[in-house]
Amino acid sequence: MANDVLGNALTDYFHGKRRDKLLLHTSYTDIEEMPVDVFFRKPENFPELEDIALALCDGHVLDVGAGAGSHALYLQSRGMAVTALERSPQACALMQERGVRNIIQADFFQHHGSKYDTLLFMMNGIGIAGSIDGLKKLLRHSQSLLSEGGQLLFDSSDIAYLYADGSVKRPSGYYGEIRYQYGYQGIWGEPFNWLFIDQQTVIQLANTEGWVVQILYEDETDQYLARMVPRSL
């Protein structure tokens, strides 16, 4: 994977090399710093939303976009079967170093052949959909990965507030479709699309795609946790 910017930043941070900052260029601001420590939170520092999601994990869990492996390590410590799925080769090597036992380096949309009881998308991991159309694709692919009675757990947030005062130009399409690019040590990775989706839109879309949605938690910043199950299961 060319320019594994995020993986390099995570690896350096873990090994105590913390002078350089992980930067994030977005379509709604210029450049901001991405705090790397959030990828290494210990269970006692997980926010309530993540505590709830992890408590609801059942059976064989696929931790999608596992990053540095903090959620996978926690589930492992509870004796659960968990597979960490991550695109970044450096992050996968780091997770192995940290003790994650089952790791797959792959793009979620290219991962086939296994069945899981829980698909876990934390830290807005469902954002990999990139767009409304991409979310439809993600949900269809998720159905192919779920065992009978399986579930999908994810968090996201409504980012309408970004455009409330008119200082940030609203996108021509869905306002939660944004563009990101990581930078580290003077090297910029490939730009990628990322999705934040509000509750009403995700419920409407999921129902159209044959899923039942439960909103399990929401906070004062419009961040929420949802559980989805295919209507046919």
Secondary structure, 3 states (H helix, E strand, C coil): CCCCHHHHHHHHHHCCCCCCCCEEEECCCCEEECCHHHHHCCHHHCCHHHHHHHHHCCCCEEEECCCCCHHHHHHHHCCCCEEEEECCHHHHHHHHHHCCCCEEECCHHHCCCCCEEEEEECCCHHHHHCCHHHHHHHHHHHHHHEEEEEEEEEEEECCHHHHCCCCCCCCCCCCCEEEEEEEECCEECCCEEEECCCHHHHHHHHHHCCEEEEEEEECCCCEEEEEEEECCC
